[in-house]
Amino acid sequence: MTEATMVNVKGNKSSFAARFDRITKGGSDSGPSWLMPARQAAFARFTELGIPTTRDEEWRFTNVKRLGELVFDPNGAAPSTMSNDQLTPFDLDLPGGIKLVFVNGCFDASLSTVPALSTGVTVLPLVEAMATQGSLVEPHLTGCSPFEDEPFASLNTALMQDGAFVHVAKGTAIETPIELLFVSSSGGSPSAAYPRVLIVADQSSQLTVIESHVGVGDGVYFTNSVTDIVAGENAIVDHYKVTRETDDAIHIGAVRLHQLRSSNVSSHAVTIGGGLVRHNINTIMDGEGCTCNLNGLYSVDGMQQVDNHLVVDHAKPHCDSREYFKGVLDGHGKGIFSGRIIVREDAQKTDGKQTNMSLLLSDHAQVECKPQLEIFADDVKCTHGATIGQISEEALFYLRARGLSAEAARSLLVYAFARDGLAQIRVEPLRDQLSKLILAKLPHGDVLRETV
């Protein structure tokens, strides 16, 4: 790594470059030889783009200046001794569960559960998959990405340590959800982890993946994640990303969907914790007859900030997309929603709908909403709508008149608003766990839990 390259990186000039320098010198975490050119190209792109500032249009509501002030260990996140008891709050207790656990970006076999899998299903740590399934993994990790303008996605490719590889072969359906749990635990000094998830669903296959990012203990840490989902022809993929980081955490993640003909993909982003959380969710419908559902729910208070940044690209005709995001904001919490639907010139018969709803519980809470439609075809049906409001005084009065205290009535209305967003979640244990987390943040939530 030359000095010229290091000084060209805007913001944090040393930590990321030092980490990359360690990898390029052949560290144990450098990966197979075919990965190195992709790492080098990705870091060069990150160097060119730099850490974004609020002068960049796509980041004008989200200030990540703090990343340029933190110094991360070039050796990566420190290993951490984690016990099953510490992970109990995050346990979904899925029957016959397939569960990979990663602590500070590294796979922990002692905390994971991988029973015998049916023929046609592969679930492996990414490091192992790169070594044993290179022909399947390489094209997706080294291929040209249509999202190369995202600096943090490039940074992830350059510095990724480990992650998960999920592959379901043609005509195979797996009913049991696959659970991927990424746990961060800072050891005092700031740490950074770069988990990568690759999900490949071949033609006419079906699967469900639950991806959770959680924090344990105190301390500042940075999670930079990328999840790539490739849905083959007629494939059905149900993906959930749950973010439960600590209040000092910075989480910047990308979910990138590539859909082929007649595939059906749903991706849900639920954010319950984290100091600063940014989700970049991008989908390309690259075949006729695709269906894409992007759903989201976030709850923030204190000084938390959540930014949901979506791009839905209708590249081929006869495709449907639905975006449905809801936010609950209290304290000085801040929410950002940027939704962009692109309809290409040949993408006739497109049907796209975008909905964003925000509930403000405090005079200090803030929401920024930026819905966008870019339509280059003439036979389409596209709509977008955004609402920002407070609790209805009429509804509050109605509940008070039936014997509820002001706090209980308010909590019930907030829960009803959030519950509507949770209704999109098909995995019952996950839906129940998230409902309890929402209730736990509300006054009299323990009482409401018994009645709703």
Buried (B, 14 or more C-beta within 10 A) or exposed (E): BEEEBBEBBBBBBBBBBBBBBBBBEEBEBBBEEEBBEBBBBBBBBBBEBBBBBEEEEBBBBBEBEBBBEBEBBBEBBBEBEBEEEBBEEBBBEBEEBBBBBBBBBBBBEEBBEBEEBEEBBBBBBBBEBBEEBBEBBBEBBBEEBBBBEBBBBBBBBBBBBBBBBBBBBBEBBBEBBBBBBBBBBBBEEBBBBBBBBBBBBBBBBBBBBBBBBBBBBEBBBBBBBBBBBBBBBBBBBBBBBBBBBBBBBBBBBBBBBBBBBBBBBBBBBBBBBBBBBBBBBBBBBBBBBBBBBBBBBBBBBEEBBBBBBBBBBBBBBBBBBBBBBBBBBBBBBBBBBBBBBBBBEEBBBBBBBBBBBBBBBEEEBBBBBBBEBEBEBEEBEBEBEBEBEEBEEEBBEEBBEEEBEEEBBBBBBBBEBBBEBBEBBEBEBBBEBBBEBBBEBBBBBEBBBEEE
